[in-house]
Amino acid sequence: MATSETNLRELTDLGISEREAKLYLVMLEYGEVTANEMHRLTGVQRSKIYSILSRMVVHGLCNERMEGRNRFFTALNPKDVKATLQREWDSEHLNRVEKANGIFDRLEDKFLAGGAGPSLNSVEIIRNAANIHNRYLQLMNEVQVEVLAYVRPPIAATTKATRKVQFDAQIAALARGVTLRSIFSLEHLGGVNQEWEKLSENDLMRVTDSLPIKLFIFDGKRVLAGLPSNSINAANFFMLYVEDEGFCQVLVEAFEEIWKKAIRVEVLSGNNLEGNVNSAN
């Protein structure tokens, strides 16, 4: 069973003042008590105790009963107190969200208008898996012509839900007429009896022995690259985002060389990849 000190600490952690928590715990233990009794039991200053108790009544922590000139106080059911606090927290949260929406919308307008200084979007390091997922979706939703991909671990979409969202974004891009050319790494596939399903005629897939890096190139203008290149653990990697056509052109040329040497999945015998890689196409 939790000690009085533990109960006091946890109530104050929830935002109840220490003196309010002390008085509430005494009322729970002794039932109906007067302010003088609570002063004696808690040490809360006599000159402060009535103002504190009045505030507690308003905030739904206790009830007050008058009998002649005497005032008696009783704690409210902890279940009801919790419900009251939850309503206050929900209200505070909504107020914060409204304020955040207002100020950050204004700041976004200022940023887009150039008031935030030179753009930092041309090069960005993205470390958080959720942020990587969101940036990938943004790029996939905005691509107009072609996506080039080196497909290998690590994988940022670690849940079924995020993988479905990314899959749906690929489907939508293909439906818009975007061409998706993907090269898969045999080293990370296991090499045997893989099942391949083309999502559309412009979903093109090839396989090679290994890939130097995890990479996506969008319309030859924007790149997502997984670093460090030797990492296959999602917990240790980040993505480098670059928006620069000259840089992208170098990567596109390297991609085309690997694409020429990789084999088309359509010619794999029985979907068995062994012995086929780097053969003539």
PETA-V556951 format. One record per helix or strand of 3 or more residues. SS is the DSSP state (H for helix, E for strand). FROM is the first residue (numbers start at 1). LEN is the number of residues. If there is no record, write none. Layout:
# PETA-V556951
ss:SS from:FROM len:LEN
ss:SS from:FROM len:LEN
This chain:
# PETA-V556951
ss:H from:4 len:10
ss:H from:18 len:13
ss:H from:35 len:8
ss:H from:46 len:13
ss:E from:62 len:6
ss:E from:70 len:6
ss:H from:78 len:35
ss:E from:123 len:4
ss:H from:129 len:14
ss:E from:146 len:6
ss:H from:160 len:16
ss:E from:179 len:7
ss:H from:186 len:4
ss:E from:203 len:6
ss:E from:215 len:4
ss:E from:222 len:6
ss:E from:238 len:6
ss:H from:245 len:17
ss:H from:265 len:3
ss:H from:269 len:3
